[in-house]
Amino acid sequence: MSDIIKQPREPEQTHSLYWHFNRFLERHLPEGLYPRSLIIIIVPMVLLQSLMIYLVLEQHWSEVTKRLSRTVARDMAFVVSMYENSDHSPKALKEIKALANRHLKLGMTSLHQTQLPKAVPRTSFSLVDNDFATYLVEKKLSKYIGNRVLKPFHLDMSGHEGFVDAHILVEKGLVFRFLIAENRVSAPKTLVLLLSMIGSSLILIAVAIAFLRKQVEPIVRLANAAKDFGMGREVTDFHPSGASEVKSAARAFLHMKDRIARHVEQRTAMLAGVSHDLRTILTRFKLELAFLGSNEKVDALKQDVNEMQDMLEGYMSFVKGDGDEDAVDTDIVEILTSIQTDVKRTGHHMRLIHRAPIMAMIKPDAFKRLIVNLVSNAVRFGDRVELDAELKQHTLFVYVDDNGPGIAKKSRDDVFRPFVRLDQARNQDTTGTGLGLTIARDIANSHGGRVILANSKLGGLRVIVEIPV
């Protein structure tokens, strides 16, 4: 029997409790800075207030009730002791009752020829209702009366609402009855204290909300300004404000924006000069070739000059990008319709699916150049081309489908590189310089969007343009 070699299992990766806690927070916390900041302030405040409510409403109530019950039990024991030390005459009993009612407020009466009331079994009660609080008071008071009076007694707190009914058997046939207000033996209701604590918490939360909104607002403005700048929109009325760190970040953003603007302006001015000089030379070439007449060699030179001019225009389009154009509210379908008309003039066929107007903030000329490059590649490699557009979830989608050979997945990243022309990469514009998809991607990026390559339902390539609006 051959030995079976068991491969050792890879040890399972374990994570600490802190890691799981962070994962839990990432899943359940809101994404925005403002709601997260509110949670950071409100959650500790709620926990602290809950602890305070427990300590004040539970411990304070219990301690005060204990002291009050002890005092009342001491007063009743004092009255019973006075009677035991007296001559037990009616006059002495009258004086004791007057003292107990006038100075001690015990509501005392004497019952002759009677016995203690029978104990009534307590019905069940909930731990959260008033009966439970009454039960606790009654238990404490019974304990202190039993310790101090040392005589049989009966206590009832349910027979007279708001009063404690206590009977003490002083001697055979004589019962002292005490009808005492309930607030004499238990802490007063803490509703006012509870409401004041809740009110103070609400005030603190309101102050925190107003303060945090003021602190988060500069960060939100900075984020919106960076987003607008990334989408090629003009950033206006933005000034550093807020905390020192936020102001520093805002000033760094403005400096970066100015440097980029100066760089683009200098590059555009330089390229405009180069383009003018090269076009002048090419124009002279064309004029000189025109005087040479027409033969095989001259026609070849004319074709080379035309190709050089087309390549120059392609390079200029690549470097120019969006041309520092301003974004305006534009009908996308109107641009796509004009592109369809231009394609038909070249003898190709393209179907435009979406016909209803779609309004979006774009740079019209740059956007049209983007779609033209994509459509030019599509009609060059396919005889069926479809153009579609839709607006959903604040994003503009434009789809260009064809039935051409498509592009292998492993080559889709390469075709976006400048001057790369694979066999069927179709990274070409109208000049054949290998910049078509590169120009399209740069224009989409200047709008804050992207260009995606996928398989088409027509069997060829699908190019998806996503632009946030």
C-alpha positions as CSV (number, residue, x, y, z in Angstrom):
1,M,0.0,0.0,0.0
2,S,1.5,3.3,-1.0
3,D,1.9,5.9,1.6
4,I,-0.5,8.9,1.3
5,I,1.3,12.1,1.8
6,K,-0.9,14.7,3.3
7,Q,-0.3,18.3,2.4
8,P,-0.2,20.5,5.4
9,R,-3.1,22.9,5.6
10,E,-2.4,26.6,5.5
11,P,-3.1,28.2,8.8
12,E,-6.3,30.1,8.9
13,Q,-5.8,33.8,9.2
14,T,-7.0,35.1,12.5
15,H,-7.9,38.7,13.2
16,S,-7.9,40.5,16.5
17,L,-11.0,41.8,18.2
18,Y,-9.9,45.4,17.3
19,W,-9.9,44.4,13.6
20,H,-13.4,43.0,13.9
21,F,-14.5,46.1,15.7
22,N,-13.1,48.3,12.9
23,R,-14.8,46.1,10.2
24,F,-18.1,46.5,12.1
25,L,-17.8,50.2,12.1
26,E,-16.9,50.4,8.4
27,R,-20.0,48.4,7.6
28,H,-22.5,50.2,9.7
29,L,-21.2,53.8,10.1
30,P,-22.5,56.3,7.6
31,E,-20.0,57.4,5.0
32,G,-20.2,61.2,5.5
33,L,-17.9,63.1,7.8
34,Y,-20.8,65.1,9.3
35,P,-22.9,62.1,10.5
36,R,-19.8,60.3,11.7
37,S,-18.8,63.3,13.8
38,L,-22.3,63.5,15.3
39,I,-22.1,59.9,16.3
40,I,-18.7,60.4,17.9
41,I,-20.3,63.2,20.1
42,I,-23.8,61.8,20.6
43,V,-23.0,58.2,21.5
44,P,-20.7,59.1,24.5
45,M,-23.2,61.7,25.6
46,V,-26.0,59.2,25.6
47,L,-23.9,56.6,27.5
48,L,-22.9,59.2,30.1
49,Q,-26.5,60.4,30.5
50,S,-27.7,56.8,30.9
51,L,-25.2,56.3,33.6
52,M,-26.1,59.5,35.3
53,I,-29.8,58.6,35.2
54,Y,-29.1,55.2,36.8
55,L,-26.9,56.7,39.5
56,V,-29.2,59.6,40.3
57,L,-32.6,58.0,39.8
58,E,-31.7,54.7,41.3
59,Q,-29.0,55.3,43.9
60,H,-30.2,58.7,45.0
61,W,-33.8,57.5,45.3
62,S,-32.8,54.5,47.3
63,E,-30.6,56.4,49.7
64,V,-33.2,59.2,50.3
65,T,-36.0,56.7,50.8
66,K,-33.9,54.8,53.3
67,R,-33.2,57.9,55.3
68,L,-36.8,59.1,55.3
69,S,-38.2,55.6,56.3
70,R,-35.7,55.5,59.1
71,T,-36.8,58.9,60.4
72,V,-40.5,58.0,60.3
73,A,-39.9,54.7,62.1
74,R,-37.9,56.6,64.7
75,D,-40.8,59.0,65.2
76,M,-43.3,56.2,65.6
77,A,-41.0,54.4,68.0
78,F,-40.7,57.6,70.0
79,V,-44.5,57.9,70.3
80,V,-44.8,54.3,71.4
81,S,-42.0,54.8,74.0
82,M,-43.7,57.9,75.4
83,Y,-46.9,55.9,75.9
84,E,-45.1,53.1,77.6
85,N,-43.4,55.5,80.0
86,S,-46.7,57.3,80.8
87,D,-49.4,56.3,83.3
88,H,-51.5,54.9,80.4
89,S,-54.4,57.3,81.3
90,P,-56.7,58.8,78.7
91,K,-55.3,62.2,79.4
92,A,-51.7,61.0,78.8
93,L,-52.9,59.3,75.5
94,K,-54.6,62.5,74.4
95,E,-51.4,64.5,75.0
96,I,-49.3,62.0,73.2
97,K,-51.7,62.1,70.2
98,A,-51.6,65.8,70.1
99,L,-47.8,65.9,70.2
100,A,-47.6,63.2,67.4
101,N,-50.0,65.0,65.1
102,R,-49.1,68.7,65.9
103,H,-45.3,68.4,65.8
104,L,-44.4,65.0,64.1
105,K,-47.3,65.1,61.5
106,L,-47.9,61.3,62.0
107,G,-51.7,61.4,61.6
108,M,-52.1,59.3,64.7
109,T,-55.3,57.8,66.1
110,S,-55.8,55.2,68.8
111,L,-58.0,52.2,68.3
112,H,-59.4,50.5,71.4
113,Q,-60.7,46.9,71.8
114,T,-59.2,45.9,68.4
115,Q,-56.5,43.8,66.8
116,L,-54.1,44.3,64.0
117,P,-55.5,43.9,60.5
118,K,-54.8,40.7,58.7
119,A,-52.1,40.8,56.1
120,V,-53.3,40.8,52.6
121,P,-51.3,38.7,50.1
122,R,-49.6,41.0,47.5
123,T,-50.6,40.4,43.9
124,S,-47.9,40.1,41.2
125,F,-46.5,43.2,39.8
126,S,-44.1,44.3,37.0
127,L,-40.5,45.4,37.9
128,V,-41.1,48.6,36.0
129,D,-44.4,49.8,37.4
130,N,-45.2,51.9,40.5
131,D,-46.2,48.9,42.5
132,F,-42.6,47.7,42.5
133,A,-41.4,51.1,43.9
134,T,-44.2,51.0,46.5
135,Y,-43.1,47.5,47.5
136,L,-39.5,48.6,48.0
137,V,-40.6,51.5,50.2
138,E,-42.8,49.2,52.2
139,K,-40.0,46.7,52.7
140,K,-37.6,49.4,53.9
141,L,-40.1,51.0,56.3
142,S,-41.1,47.6,57.7
143,K,-37.5,46.8,58.4
144,Y,-36.9,50.0,60.4
145,I,-40.2,49.8,62.3
146,G,-39.4,46.2,63.3
147,N,-36.0,47.2,64.5
148,R,-37.0,50.3,66.5
149,V,-40.6,49.7,67.7
150,L,-40.1,46.0,68.8
151,K,-43.9,45.4,68.8
152,P,-46.3,43.7,66.4
153,F,-47.3,46.0,63.5
154,H,-49.1,45.9,60.2
155,L,-48.2,48.1,57.2
156,D,-50.3,48.9,54.2
157,M,-49.4,51.3,51.4
158,S,-52.1,50.2,48.9
159,G,-55.3,50.9,50.9
160,H,-55.0,54.7,50.9
161,E,-53.4,56.2,47.8
162,G,-50.7,58.6,48.6
163,F,-50.6,57.6,52.3
164,V,-48.9,54.9,54.4
165,D,-51.3,53.1,56.8
166,A,-49.4,51.7,59.8
167,H,-50.9,49.8,62.8
168,I,-48.9,49.1,65.9
169,L,-50.2,46.9,68.7
170,V,-49.0,48.8,71.8
171,E,-50.8,46.6,74.3
172,K,-53.6,44.1,74.2
173,G,-56.8,45.8,72.9
174,L,-54.9,49.1,72.0
175,V,-53.6,49.8,68.5
176,F,-51.9,53.0,67.4
177,R,-52.8,53.9,63.8
178,F,-50.5,56.2,61.8
179,L,-51.7,57.7,58.5
180,I,-48.6,59.3,57.0
181,A,-48.2,61.0,53.7
182,E,-46.2,58.8,51.3
183,N,-43.7,61.6,50.5
184,R,-42.6,61.4,54.2
185,V,-41.2,57.9,53.7
186,S,-40.0,57.9,50.1
187,A,-38.1,60.2,47.8
188,P,-40.3,62.5,45.7
189,K,-40.9,61.7,42.1
190,T,-37.9,62.5,40.0
191,L,-39.7,63.3,36.8
192,V,-38.6,66.9,36.9
193,L,-35.0,65.8,37.3
194,L,-35.3,63.3,34.5
195,L,-36.8,65.9,32.2
196,S,-34.1,68.4,33.0
197,M,-31.4,65.9,32.2
198,I,-33.1,65.0,28.9
199,G,-33.5,68.7,28.1
200,S,-29.9,69.5,28.8
201,S,-28.9,66.6,26.6
202,L,-31.0,67.9,23.8
203,I,-29.5,71.3,24.2
204,L,-26.0,69.9,24.1
205,I,-26.8,67.9,20.9
206,A,-28.3,70.9,19.2
207,V,-25.1,72.9,20.0
208,A,-23.0,70.0,18.7
209,I,-25.0,69.8,15.5
210,A,-24.7,73.6,14.9
211,F,-21.0,73.6,15.7
212,L,-20.1,70.5,13.7
213,R,-22.1,71.8,10.7
214,K,-20.0,75.0,10.8
215,Q,-16.8,72.9,11.0
216,V,-17.6,70.4,8.3
217,E,-19.0,73.0,5.8
218,P,-15.5,74.2,4.7
219,I,-14.4,70.6,4.2
220,V,-17.5,70.0,2.0
221,R,-16.8,73.1,0.0
222,L,-13.2,72.0,-0.5
223,A,-14.3,68.6,-1.7
224,N,-16.9,70.1,-4.1
225,A,-14.3,72.5,-5.5
226,A,-11.8,69.6,-6.0
227,K,-14.6,67.6,-7.7
228,D,-15.6,70.5,-10.0
229,F,-11.9,71.1,-10.9
230,G,-11.4,67.4,-11.6
231,M,-14.5,67.5,-13.9
232,G,-13.1,70.4,-15.8
233,R,-15.6,72.9,-14.4
234,E,-14.7,76.5,-13.4
235,V,-14.1,76.8,-9.6
236,T,-15.6,80.2,-8.5
237,D,-16.3,81.8,-5.2
238,F,-14.1,79.4,-3.3
239,H,-12.0,80.8,-0.4
240,P,-10.1,79.1,2.4
241,S,-12.1,78.9,5.6
242,G,-12.6,76.8,8.7
243,A,-10.0,75.3,10.9
244,S,-6.3,76.0,10.3
245,E,-5.7,72.5,8.8
246,V,-8.7,72.9,6.4
247,K,-7.4,76.4,5.4
248,S,-4.0,74.9,4.8
249,A,-5.5,72.2,2.5
250,A,-7.6,74.8,0.7
251,R,-4.7,77.1,0.1
252,A,-2.6,74.1,-1.2
253,F,-5.5,73.2,-3.5
254,L,-5.7,76.8,-4.9
255,H,-1.9,76.9,-5.4
256,M,-2.1,73.6,-7.3
257,K,-5.0,74.8,-9.4
258,D,-3.1,78.0,-10.3
259,R,0.1,76.0,-11.2
260,I,-1.9,73.6,-13.4
261,A,-3.6,76.6,-15.1
262,R,-0.3,78.3,-15.8
263,H,1.2,75.1,-17.1
264,V,-1.8,74.5,-19.5
265,E,-1.7,78.1,-20.6
266,Q,2.1,78.0,-21.3
267,R,1.8,74.7,-23.1
268,T,-1.1,75.9,-25.2
269,A,0.7,79.1,-26.2
270,M,3.8,77.1,-27.1
271,L,1.9,74.6,-29.1
272,A,-0.1,77.3,-30.9
273,G,3.2,78.9,-32.0
274,V,4.6,75.5,-33.1
275,S,1.4,74.7,-34.9
276,H,1.4,78.0,-36.7
277,D,5.0,77.6,-37.8
278,L,4.5,74.1,-39.0
279,R,1.3,74.9,-40.8
280,T,3.1,77.8,-42.6
281,I,5.8,75.4,-43.8
282,L,3.3,72.8,-44.9
283,T,1.3,75.5,-46.8
284,R,4.5,76.5,-48.6
285,F,5.1,72.9,-49.5
286,K,1.6,72.6,-50.9
287,L,2.0,75.8,-53.0
288,E,5.4,74.6,-54.4
289,L,4.0,71.2,-55.2
290,A,1.0,72.8,-56.9
291,F,3.4,74.6,-59.3
292,L,5.1,71.4,-60.2
293,G,2.1,70.0,-62.0
294,S,1.0,66.4,-61.6
295,N,3.0,63.2,-62.0
296,E,3.7,60.1,-60.0
297,K,6.5,61.6,-57.9
298,V,4.6,64.9,-57.2
299,D,1.4,63.1,-56.3
300,A,3.4,60.9,-53.8
301,L,4.9,64.1,-52.3
302,K,1.4,65.7,-52.1
303,Q,0.1,62.6,-50.3
304,D,3.0,62.7,-47.8
305,V,2.4,66.4,-47.1
306,N,-1.3,65.7,-46.5
307,E,-0.4,62.9,-44.2
308,M,2.0,65.1,-42.3
309,Q,-0.7,67.7,-41.9
310,D,-3.2,65.1,-40.7
311,M,-0.6,63.8,-38.2
312,L,0.1,67.3,-37.0
313,E,-3.6,67.9,-36.4
314,G,-3.8,64.6,-34.5
315,Y,-0.9,65.4,-32.3
316,M,-2.3,68.9,-31.6
317,S,-5.7,67.3,-30.7
318,F,-3.9,65.0,-28.3
319,V,-1.9,67.7,-26.6
320,K,-4.8,70.2,-26.6
321,G,-7.1,67.8,-24.8
322,D,-10.3,69.7,-23.9
323,G,-8.9,73.0,-25.1
324,D,-9.6,74.7,-21.8
325,E,-13.2,74.8,-22.8
326,D,-15.9,75.7,-20.3
327,A,-18.6,73.2,-19.4
328,V,-22.2,74.2,-20.4
329,D,-25.6,72.6,-20.2
330,T,-25.8,70.7,-23.5
331,D,-28.2,68.4,-25.3
332,I,-26.2,65.2,-25.7
333,V,-28.6,63.6,-28.2
334,E,-28.2,66.7,-30.5
335,I,-24.4,66.1,-30.6
336,L,-24.9,62.4,-31.3
337,T,-27.3,63.2,-34.1
338,S,-24.8,65.6,-35.7
339,I,-22.2,62.8,-35.5
340,Q,-24.6,60.4,-37.1
341,T,-25.2,62.8,-40.0
342,D,-21.4,63.2,-40.5
343,V,-20.9,59.5,-40.6
344,K,-23.6,59.0,-43.2
345,R,-21.9,61.6,-45.4
346,T,-18.7,59.4,-45.4
347,G,-20.8,56.5,-46.8
348,H,-20.9,54.5,-43.5
349,H,-24.0,53.5,-41.6
350,M,-24.6,54.1,-37.9
351,R,-27.8,53.6,-35.9
352,L,-28.6,56.1,-33.1
353,I,-30.9,54.4,-30.6
354,H,-31.8,57.1,-28.0
355,R,-33.6,60.0,-29.5
356,A,-35.1,61.9,-26.5
357,P,-33.1,64.9,-25.3
358,I,-30.5,64.4,-22.5
359,M,-29.2,67.5,-20.9
360,A,-25.8,67.4,-19.1
361,M,-23.0,69.8,-18.1
362,I,-20.2,69.0,-20.6
363,K,-17.6,70.7,-22.8
364,P,-19.4,70.4,-26.2
365,D,-16.5,70.5,-28.6
366,A,-14.3,68.2,-26.6
367,F,-17.1,65.8,-25.9
368,K,-17.9,65.7,-29.7
369,R,-14.3,65.0,-30.5
370,L,-14.3,62.2,-27.9
371,I,-17.3,60.5,-29.5
372,V,-16.1,61.1,-33.1
373,N,-12.8,59.3,-32.3
374,L,-14.7,56.3,-30.9
375,V,-17.2,56.2,-33.8
376,S,-14.4,56.6,-36.4
377,N,-12.7,53.5,-35.0
378,A,-16.0,51.6,-34.9
379,V,-17.0,52.3,-38.6
380,R,-13.4,51.5,-39.7
381,F,-13.5,48.0,-38.3
382,G,-17.2,47.2,-38.4
383,D,-20.1,47.5,-40.8
384,R,-22.7,47.6,-38.1
385,V,-22.4,50.4,-35.5
386,E,-24.9,51.5,-32.8
387,L,-24.7,54.6,-30.7
388,D,-26.7,54.9,-27.6
389,A,-26.9,57.2,-24.5
390,E,-28.7,57.3,-21.1
391,L,-28.6,59.3,-17.9
392,K,-29.0,57.5,-14.6
393,Q,-27.8,58.0,-11.1
394,H,-26.3,61.4,-11.9
395,T,-24.0,59.8,-14.5
396,L,-24.1,60.1,-18.3
397,F,-23.5,56.9,-20.2
398,V,-22.6,56.8,-23.9
399,Y,-22.3,53.4,-25.7
400,V,-20.6,52.7,-29.0
401,D,-21.1,49.2,-30.3
402,D,-19.8,47.5,-33.5
403,N,-19.6,44.0,-35.0
404,G,-15.9,44.3,-35.8
405,P,-13.1,42.0,-34.5
406,G,-13.0,43.6,-31.1
407,I,-10.0,43.8,-28.8
408,A,-8.6,41.0,-26.6
409,K,-8.9,41.6,-22.9
410,K,-5.2,41.4,-22.4
411,S,-4.7,44.3,-24.9
412,R,-7.4,46.6,-23.7
413,D,-5.1,48.5,-21.3
414,D,-2.4,48.8,-23.9
415,V,-4.6,50.6,-26.5
416,F,-5.0,53.6,-24.2
417,R,-1.3,54.3,-24.3
418,P,-0.2,57.1,-26.7
419,F,1.2,56.1,-30.1
420,V,0.5,52.4,-29.5
421,R,-1.1,50.7,-32.6
422,L,-1.6,46.9,-32.3
423,D,-2.8,44.8,-35.2
424,Q,-6.4,45.2,-34.3
425,A,-6.1,47.5,-31.3
426,R,-8.0,50.3,-33.1
427,N,-6.2,52.9,-31.0
428,Q,-6.4,55.4,-33.9
429,D,-8.1,58.6,-34.7
430,T,-9.0,60.0,-38.2
431,T,-5.2,60.7,-38.8
432,G,-4.1,57.1,-38.0
433,T,-1.6,58.3,-35.4
434,G,-2.5,55.8,-32.7
435,L,-4.0,58.5,-30.4
436,G,-7.8,57.9,-30.9
437,L,-8.6,56.1,-27.6
438,T,-5.9,58.1,-25.8
439,I,-7.5,61.4,-26.8
440,A,-11.0,59.9,-25.9
441,R,-9.8,58.8,-22.4
442,D,-8.1,62.1,-21.7
443,I,-11.2,64.1,-22.6
444,A,-13.4,61.8,-20.5
445,N,-10.9,62.2,-17.6
446,S,-11.1,66.0,-18.0
447,H,-14.9,65.6,-17.4
448,G,-14.2,63.5,-14.3
449,G,-15.2,60.4,-16.1
450,R,-13.7,57.3,-17.8
451,V,-13.7,55.1,-20.9
452,I,-14.4,51.4,-20.5
453,L,-13.9,48.6,-23.2
454,A,-16.1,45.6,-23.1
455,N,-17.7,43.0,-25.4
456,S,-20.5,44.2,-27.6
457,K,-23.9,42.5,-28.1
458,L,-23.2,42.9,-31.8
459,G,-20.2,40.6,-31.5
460,G,-17.4,43.2,-31.6
461,L,-16.3,45.9,-29.2
462,R,-18.4,48.0,-26.9
463,V,-16.9,51.3,-25.7
464,I,-18.6,52.8,-22.6
465,V,-18.1,56.5,-21.7
466,E,-19.1,57.4,-18.1
467,I,-19.2,61.1,-17.2
468,P,-20.6,62.3,-13.9
469,V,-23.0,65.2,-14.3
